[in-house]
Amino acid sequence: MNRQTWTVMLDFLGVIAPAPAPVGQETDLPAVKRRTSSTSTKDSGHTELQLAVQAFRVHMNQPTDGVQLGTITLSEVSASVLADDANQLTIVGSAVSFAVDDKTPHYSKLYSERIIAAPGMDNARLEIVKFGRPDPNLMRECDMTVSVKVNAPGAAYVHTHRYFCALLDYWMYFFQLQDVMTQQKSAIAGQKIRDQPSHGTRVLLNVDVEGPLSLVLPLNQLSTQAIVAETSAIHISNRFVFASQASKDSDVLSTADCPAEEHDCLLDEMSIVCSDLSLHDAVYMSGTLSGRPQPVGRRKTADFGTFFLSRSEHNALDKPYQLVVQVFRNLDGAFAHNVPDLAVAVSLSDVRCRLTLDFYKLIRGFLERNLGDELPAAMVAPVECRPTGGYTLAHGTLTYATFSYRMHLTNVKLDCFLLDTTTAAWSPFARVDLDQSCMSFDVYTDGTAELDLICQETALLDSRFEEVAANNRPNAFPKILCANPQRLNEKTESRLMSEAHIMLTPNEPPKVTLLLADARVLLLLDWLNTAKDFVLSSTDFIPPEPPHKRALIGPGRAPGVVTRRVSVEPADPNIELKINLRESDLVLLEEPSSRNSLALIAQTTAVLTLKDMGGVLKCFLEIQ
């Protein structure tokens, strides 16, 4: 059955809130309360249901006929359902195992299982309280509360932005259908109905999951490359605030170019705490290979049965880390876009990260191809839940952010490694010291994306020869970028030292802008060129098009017809690079291997623009 059928059935069983009293009876609230209290003993009642099921499965049918979002499977379920006249539905239950499968066409070829909690765990405790009547004026704390306590060693979860949003929308629309049913009852009872769209359903969460747990973060739902985050426990809680009252990490909400006086969006501000976190690169493996031994330096993890992950034993972080993630979800996204539909803020401090070129491309690919995955524009909401058009905010063709990500870095060190082709081993290349920095990533509705790194205090070092004796190093000056020593004694607050900005636009070359202020740069040209290649490296994975999109390209080749393939020469990589220098020193050494080398120091404020268009390099230098 679909969501509409279940809504009608729940209403028939009396689970959905009854129609409220007519408008005339609600004008005198104290009188209503007195009348209710005097007759509560006679007229009050409730519906109670006790369930004990060996196996319970929920099929999440999509509006499209014959298509399922997936299934939810529980075993040894016991539940108590209570619906009373106070318009409150309470469900208390437990289960021994829990799993969520993905059955979406095309996108579930690899990761067909999304959540698994292996049998043998302590009973998972679930408590749900849902209030029946709509609350458009936000008089209640929430519309629904969900409390989950699980002790499930070996549990695993696969996160892709596409499926996460689809799963979230599926259940939010189911609860919204129940609100629509209540509104229809109100209309029949003669009560005035709001013609403005309501806020999204407010679900208050309190989730405690004890591990160890594996969080699988694929580069894309159709890619075998993934990041595995292992943690000992996860705690999730949230609250509901307006965008103007959001927490200190609300700078992640300032991406949409909308007038401040417009709609103040209601946000679901969620806090996710991961204890003892470790990060590993991993590869998807079919379940048929489960019995084979793992290669040296790798181990098996996140075993879903049909597939598992083979991850590296080395932790990308130098120590187990307690990670706190803030997630902001726009509950008014159906009609207002003053803030991103989904925003994530992360803070890292006092940690060191080992960043190989492959791991860097994996992280960047995860941001671009997973979190930045373009979601389908087709409306999957039930017809009853779609905006009627009576109330819209006039944004016109304004481009707004659908996803925003912020990472605040305090005393973080990144050790960058390149692959040595002679030894096939990772060799150190650079170290980045980020004392006060912020990285941001934004995806917009027109397909563009922005990647920024803003640093107030930073240093860039050449780490290629750290293991070589000091008197034999080809480069005796490891500091490539640092603050200008002449300005260290100046007392300036929040001084910007460096900034990197990358604009990614479909079918256009990337535009890179670098800003250096009050800095000293060592012009070690070979190292700087390698660093440029490192930063601009990205995954070569291109998600395959779904069948219905491939069909739009044109009919396939008929059998027996010979066609000629026209050779197309690959286009040269194009890039636009702009370097803005403000009161910075450029140092050019005669002999970098000698501590007594002559040096040419240029103190300048200038703008250098480089354009590589089809193999033709154009340079523009403006000295101010």
N, C-alpha and C positions, 0 to 999 in steps of 0.2 A: 504494500500500500504506500501511497505517496503522503506527503505532509498534510495536504488538504484533507484526505480521508481520515488520517489519525486525529486531526483537529476536530472534525465532526464527531468522531467516536468518543473522544475525551469530553466533549460538550454533552453528548448523550448520557455519559456516565456521571455527569455532574462535577467533573474535575475542574472545568473552566469556570471562572467566576460568573455568577448569575448577573442579570441586568440590574444596574443600580436603580434606586428609587427615582421617580420622575423629578424634574427640576423643581417643581413647586414644593415637594417635600424636603428638599435639601436646603431651603432658605433658612430654616430655624434649626441649626445644628444641635443646640442643647435639647430641644424638644424631641428630636429624633433619638438622641442618646437616652433620654429618659424613657421613651416609648420602647426602645430596644431592650433596655435593662429590665423593664417590667414584664416583658414577654419572652425573655431569653430562655427561661426555664421551660416554657411550654413549646416554643417553636424551634429552638436550636437543635442542630443535628450535625452528624458528620458521616462520611463514608470512609471505611477502613478496609484495606486489602492486604492480606499476608501472602507472600509468594516464596516458594522454594523450588528452584529450577536447576536441573543438572547441567543443562547447556542453554544459553540464551544468545540469540543472534539478531542484530538489527541491520537490515538492508537499507542503505541510504540511497533511495531512488532519486534521480535527477528529473527535472521537468521534461527533458527529452525522453521520448518513449524508448524503453529498452536499454537505458544507460544508467549505471550506478556510480555514485561517488565512491562507494566502498562498503565495507561491512564492519560492524563492531561485534566482537565475540567475547562472551564471558562464560566461565564454567563455575558450577556449584554456587549459584546465585541465591541469596536469601535477601528479601526486601520487605519493608513495611511501608505501605502507601496510605496516607491520611489526608483527606480533603474535608475541610470543615466550612461552616457558614461564614467564617471570618475571611473568606476569599483567600485562603492560604492552602497550598499544596505542599506536603512534607513527605519526602522519600528518604528512608534510611535503609541502607543495604550494604552487603559485603559480597566479595567474590574471591575465588582462589586464583584465577588467571584472567588475563585481559589482553586483547589484541585488536588492532585496527588494520584492516587491509585496504589497499588502494586498487580500485577497479576502473579508474578513468581510462578511456581508450587512448592508446598511443603513449601516454605519459607514465603508465605503470609497467612498462616492459621490464625495467630493471628492479626498481624498488617497489615491488608489489605489496610488501608489508611495511607498515609505518610505525606501529607501536607493538611491542611485545613485552609481556611480563610473564616469565616462565612459571609453569605449575610448580607448586612446592613452596611458594612464597607465603608469608603470613597473610591472612585475609585482608584484602584492601577494603577500607572503610569509606563509605560514601554517604554524604548527607546533603540533600537538596531541599531548599525551601523556596517556593515560588509564590509570589503574591499575584492574585488574580486580576484585580482591576488596574487599568492604566494609570500612570502617574505623570501626566505631561508637565505638571508644575514642580516636579522633583521634591515632593513633600517627604517621600520615604528615602531611606539611605540607598536603596537599590530596588531592582525589580525581582532579583533572584540571588540566592546565595548557594555556593557550591563549596563544600569542604571535603577534602580527600586526604587520607593518610594511608601510605603504602610503604611496606618494607619488602622490596623486590630486588635482591641481588641478581645481577645479570640482565636487568631490564634495559631496553634499547629503544631509541626514537630516531626516526629519519625526518629531517626538517627540510622541506622545500617551500619557498614562498608561495608558489602557485597552489599547492595542495593545502597548506595551512590556511590561506585565505578562503579557499573553497569550503573547507571543513567548518571554519568559523562562520562563514556566511550561511551555510546550510542550517545550522542549529539556531542562529540568530533569527533567520527568517521563519523557522518553525515556531519559535516563541512569539514572533511578531504576528504570525497568523492567529495565534490565540488572542492577542490583543485586538486584532481586527474583528474576531468573533464577538468579543466583549463590546466593542464599539457598535456592532450591528444590533446587539441586544439593547444597547442604550438608545439607539435611534428608534427602535420599535417601542421602547418604553416612553418615548417622548422627550428624551434628554437631548440637549444641543450637542452636536458633534463638532470637534475642532476641525477646521478645514486646512490647518497647517500640518505638515509632516511632523511626526514625533521623533524624539531622539531614539537612537538604537537601544536595544535591550541592555540594561545595566546588570551585569553578572558579577557579584562580589565573590572573589576567589580566596581560598585559604588551602593551599596544597603543600603537603610535606611528603617527599619521596626519599626514602633511604636506599642507598645503593650497595655496591658500586653500580653506576649507570654509564651507558654509552650514548652520546649524542652524535649522530651521523649527519654531517653537513656536506652533501654532495655539491660538486661544482655546478651541476645541473641534474635534473631528474633523469636525463638520458645520458649522463656521463658516468663512467666507472671510477673517476677520480673523486676523492672525498677527503674532508677533514674529520677526524674523530676526536671529540672532546670527552674525556672520561672524568667523572666527578663522583665523589662519595655520597653526596646528598644534594637535593634541590628543594628550595622553598620558594613558593610563588604567592604573592599577595598583591592586592590592588586597591585603588580608591578612584573616585570620580570627581573631577574638577573641571572648571572651565579653562580654556586656553590662557586667559589672562591671569589665572591663579595657579598655573602649573609650577612644578618644583624648579630648583636651580638649574637643572639640565634642560630647561625649556628652550635654550638657544637652538635646539634641534627642530623646534616648531616654527622658526622664523624664515622659512624658505619660500613660502608662497607670497607672491607680490599682490596682496589684496589690501585694500584700505582698512586701517585699523578700526574704523568706526562701524564696519560691517558686523556680520553675525559672529558672536563669541561662541566658538564651537565647544561642545561638551566632549571631554576626553576620558578615556579609560586609561589611567596611569598605573602600569603594572611594574612590580619589582620582582626580579628573578635573581636569586642568590645561589650560585654554584660553589660548593665547598671542595677544596683540594682538587682543583682543575688542572688537567694536563692536556696538551694538544699534540696530535700526531697526524702525519699524512697517511692516507690509506687508499686501498684499491678494492673495488667491488670484485667479489669472487662468487661464482655459482655454487649452490649448495651441493652439487655433485662432486665438488673438489674438497668437501669438508674433511674427508678422511686422510688427505695427503698432508705430509709434514710441511711446515712453513719454511720459507727460505731463511738463511741466517740473517739475524737482525730484524726479523718480523715476527709477529704473533697474531693469532686469530682472535677476533673480538666481534661483538654485536652479531651473534649467530641467530638469524631469523628463521632458519630451517631451509627455505628456498635459496637463500644467499647469506653470505657473511662478509665481513671486512677483514682484510689482511693489512695490519697497520705496522708502522715502524716502532721499534722499541724505544727510540730516543724521543724524549719530551722536548718539544720546541721551547718550552719555558724552563728556566733554570731551577724552578722549585714549584711544588704544588701551590696553586694560587686560588684565593677566594675571589671569585668574579661576581660583581653586581651589575646587572643589566636593567636599565629602565626602558620600558616599552610604552609608547603613547599611541593609542588607537582612537581615531576620529569617529565618535559615535554619531556625528551629524554629516558623515561623508556622502549620504544620499542626496543632500541638497546644498551643502556648504563645503568649500575647499580652502578656507583661510589657513588651514594647517594641513600637513601631509596626511594622507590616509593612514599611513603607518610610519612611525618614527622610533628609532632605537638609539639609546645613549649608553655608552660604556666608559668606564674609568679604569685606567691601569696605572699603578704606581709601584715603584721599588721592585722592578722585575727586569730580567734580562731574557731576550728572545733570540733564538738561533734561526736565522732566516736564509735558507738556501734559495737559489734562483727558482727552482721548481716549486718550493713552498710559497714563495712570493707570488708566482703566477697562479698557484692554486687559490690563494686568498683573494687575489684580485678577480679571478674567474668566479669565485663564490659570490663576491659582491655584485659583479656585472651580470652573470648568467643565472644566478639563483635568486638572491635578494632583489636584484634588478630585473628579474624576468618580466617581460611584458605580459600582463594579464589580459585575457580576452575581454573585448568590449561588449560582447553580447550579454544581455541581461538574463541572469539565471534566477532572479527572484521570482517567486510566485506572482501571478497577475494581481492578486489581492494586496500585495505589499509594495507594489510599484507606486512612485509618486504620481498623483493625479494631474499635476500641472497647475493646480490652483495656487501653489505657493512655490516660488523659485527665487533664488538669489541671482541677480543679473551679473554673471561673470563674463558673458559673451564668449569670445574665443580665447580668454585668458589661459595661459599655460600655468599649471600648478604642479606641485610635487606630489607624486604618489607614494614615494618612499624616501626617507631621510635617515642617515646614519651619522652618528658623532662618536668619536673616540678621544677622550681626554687622556693625555699622557703626562705623567709626572715622574721624573727620575727613571726613565725607561731607556734601556740600552738595546740596540739592535745590532747583532753580529751578522753581516752579510757574507755569503759564501758563493763562489762560482765553481763550476765543474772543471777540474783539471783533466784535459783530454789525454794527457800522457799517462796519468796514474788512475784515471776513472774514479777519483776521489774528490770530495768537496774541500776546496782550499779557501782560507779566509781572504776576503777582498776589502771589506770596509767595516767600520764601526760607527754607528750613529748614536750620539748621546742626546736624548730628548729630555731636557729638564722640565720645560713647560711648553707643551705643544698640544695641538688639536688636529685630528684628521676628520674630514667630513666627506660624505658621499651622498649625492642626491640624484634621484631619477624623476624625470618629468613626463608629462603626458604626451609630448611631441617626440619622445624617443631619445632626447638628449640626456646626458649624464655629466655630472661634475664631480671631480675628485680633487680635494684641497688638503694641503698640509700647512698649517700656520704654526710657526715656532717663535717663541719669545726668547728662549735660551736654548742653544743647540751647538753641537760640535760634530764635525765630520772628519774621521781619521782614516788613514791608509793602514790597513792591517795585513798587507800582503807579506811583510817581512818581519813580523813580530818574533818568529822563531830563529831569525838570522842574527848573528852577532852584530852589535851596533856599528862596528868599524867596517863591516862588509855589506851593509845594506845598500841596495841600489837607490833607495830613497831615504835620506837621513832626516827628512822633515815630515813626520807622519800627519801633522795637523793640516788638513786640506782646507777646512772651513772652521773659523772660530770668531769670537767677538773681537773687535778691534781693541788691542791692548790700551791704546790711548784714551779710550772712552769707558774703560771699566770702572774708573773712579767717579764717573758722572752719575748722579742719583736721579735716575729717571724710572718712573713706574710703568709697567706693562709696555716696555719698549719692544716693538716688532723688530726681529732680527732677520728672519727669512720666511718666505712663503712660496709654496709651489701650487700651481693651479693647472689642472688638466681638464679641458672641455672635450667631451666625446659626442660627436654629432653623426647620425646615420649618413653614410655615403659621403663623408667629408673627412679630411685628414685631422688627426688630433691636434689641438691647439694647446701648447704648453707655455705657461708664463711663470718665470722665476723672479722673485724679488729678494734682494739682499740689501740690508740697511745696517750701517755701522759695523761692517764685517770685514774680515781679512781673508782673502781667497788665494790659495797657492795654485798657480796655473800649471798643474801637472797634466798636460794635455792628454796623454794616453790613458791615464787614470780617469779623468773627467769624461772622456769619450766612452769608456767602459761603464762608468756610473750612469751615463745617459741611457745606454742600451739596457742596463739593469732596470731602471725605473720604468722605461717604456715597454718592457717585455710584458706580454699578455698571453693568455692561453690561446692555442690554435683550435680549440674545440668549438664547433659550430653546431648548435642543436638541429637535428633533422626536422624538416617540416612535417606536420601531421598530414595524413592522407587527404583530408578535405581541402587543404591548402594546395597540395601538389596537383589536385585535380583541376584547380582554377588556372594553372599555368597552361594547360592544353592537353589534348589527347595524347596518349602514348603512341609509340611507333607501332605501326601495323606489322603483323608477322610477314616475313619475306621481303620487306621493303628495306633496301640498302640506303643508308644515309651517309653523307660525308660530314665528318667532324671538322669544323673550322678551327684551326689552331689559334689560340688567343694567348698572346704573350703576357705573362704576369706583370702587373703594374708595379713600378718601383714604389717603395714606401714613401709616403708623403708626410710631411710634418711642418708645423709652424711653431717656432721657438722664439720666445721673447724674454730677454734678460734685462731686468731693471735694477740698476745699481744706484744706491743712495749713500754718498759719503763713505765709500768702501775702498779698501786697499787691494789692488791686484798685484801679486808678487810673482815674478818670472825669474827662475833660477838658471844660472849658467850651467852648473853641475849639481843636480839634486843629490848625488851620492856623497858630496863633500859638505861638512858642516861649515867650512870656510868659503863656500861658493859665493861668487858675486851675484847680486840680485838687482833686478829692476823693479821698483815699486811705483805704481801709479795710483795716486789718490784721485778718485773721480766720482762724478755723478753722471751716469750715462744710461742710454737705452740701446741695447743690441737686439736686432731682429733678424732671425734666420728663417728662410723659407725654402724647403726642399720640395719642389714641385716637379714630379716626373723626372727626377735625376738632375735637375738644374738647381743649383744652390744659389740663392740670392741673399745678400747680407746688407743690412742697413744699420749704420752706427750714428747715434745722435748723442753728442757730448754737451752737457749743460754747464 
